[in-house]
């Protein structure tokens, strides 16, 4: 009885916290099930853990049995319900907490492109420029620091190298180019962020676009809308 009460109190304290520090590690799976492996190689056993597996700044609470495997779609030994994904639920609602550190690294992110460029231009640069952090992609960019059209061939301009974060559900408008005998015609179409990475060459560490422009960012600085397209040959 005392053990039961102690476990309930432990979960209640976690639920009352405004934010928590989630364990650093990675999900693992074998033919038995899922477990969480901490960065030091250890794993939780017979306990609850708040985990932010996709590093989106939001952690869910999971219970691991005596063998270290996550319980799913059941009631835990201390009487709590977990869904098919193993997350603790109350009346069908997944219980979540924000983590104290929502960045997977120490990079400085550009939270206001307008502070650098009047037309919100950013040019992806460098090797391995795209990193996947679950709910968003991180991209290293050069941001034009000026008020003209942001073309890199302009003389006398300055650039700021920073990291941007693009949400995977961002609205993207991609510009294709077609040619007639006398004209170059741009047509724009909506694509997913993953399609954009493929079209722009960013997925293969090359970049064919004209620069991320007309950027809209949310209050946390994540990009939720932008325009890009293939460059004009000539």
C-alpha positions, -999 to +999 in steps of 0.1 A: +000+000+000+028+024+009+045+016-024+013+023-043+009+056-026+045+066-032+041+059-069+009+079-072+025+108-054+055+107-077+033+109-109+012+136-093+043+157-086+053+153-123+019+163-135+019+195-114+052+207-128+051+236-153+080+222-172+104+193-168+138+181-179+133+151-202+158+123-203+183+125-232+184+093-253+167+074-281+139+049-287+149+013-295+129-016-307+133-054-310+109-083-316+096-079-280+088-042-279+101-007-274+125+006-248+142+039-241+180+039-241+197+068-223+228+085-237+249+066-211+235+032-223+212+026-194+175+023-196+145+029-173+131-002-154+098-004-135+093+033-136+077+063-153+098+086-175+089+119-192+104+116-227+107+140-256+117+115-283+112+138-313+128+168-295+100+191-302+100+206-267+070+185-256+074+154-235+050+125-228+051+102-199+058+065-204+059+034-181+086+008-184+082-027-170+107-048-150+125-058-183+127-022-194+100-025-221+074+003-226+039-007-217+012+002-243-026+001-246-030-011-211-032-002-174+001+002-156+008-017-123+001+015-104-033+020-120-028+045-148-038+042-185-014+043-214-025+045-250-013+024-281+018+046-283+026+041-246+018+076-235+000+083-203-036+094-210-064+107-188-099+104-203-083+097-236-061+128-236-023+124-237-006+142-208+022+164-219+048+188-204+071+213-220+108+206-216+131+231-200+154+229-230+136+227-264+167+231-285+187+200-295+219+220-296+234+254-287+227+272-320+214+307-321+182+307-342+170+336-362+136+344-348+130+375-368+141+375-405+126+410-409+154+423-386+179+413-413+160+415-446+130+435-457+119+407-480+128+378-456+155+362-477+177+333-464+202+312-484+209+277-472+247+270-470+273+244-460+275+207-459+248+186-441+228+218-439+195+200-431+190+183-397+158+165-388+145+172-352+111+154-353+085+182-358+109+206-377+140+208-398+170+229-388+188+246-417+221+267-417+217+298-438+232+331-448+207+359-443+210+390-464+213+420-442+198+448-463+167+461-480+170+453-517+161+420-534+188+400-516+207+387-546+241+375-535+259+390-565+252+425-553+283+444-541+287+460-507+261+439-490+265+421-456+254+387-446+246+370-413+251+333-408+224+318-386+202+288-382+165+287-391+138+262-381+112+251-406+081+233-392+074+201-412+038+212-416+048+246-430+031+259-461+055+260-490+051+276-525+076+263-550+082+281-583+088+262-615+103+277-646+092+270-682+104+286-714+089+298-746+108+313-775+105+348-761+096+344-724+105+327-691+074+318-672+073+312-635+044+291-621+040+284-584+025+253-567+020+242-531+043+214-520+051+197-487+083+206-468+097+172-476+089+177-513+106+211-511+138+196-497+139+172-527+130+198-553+155+223-540+184+199-537+187+205-500+182+168-492+214+160-512+234+189-497+230+209-529+209+240-533+192+250-566+167+275-553+165+313-554+165+318-516+138+313-490+116+344-493+083+359-480+089+340-448+063+339-421+074+329-386+054+319-355+059+336-322+087+311-313+106+318-346+097+286-364+090+292-401+054+283-410+053+296-446+077+306-473+083+308-511+113+294-531+119+282-567+143+271-593+168+297-606+165+312-640+191+297-663+209+321-685 
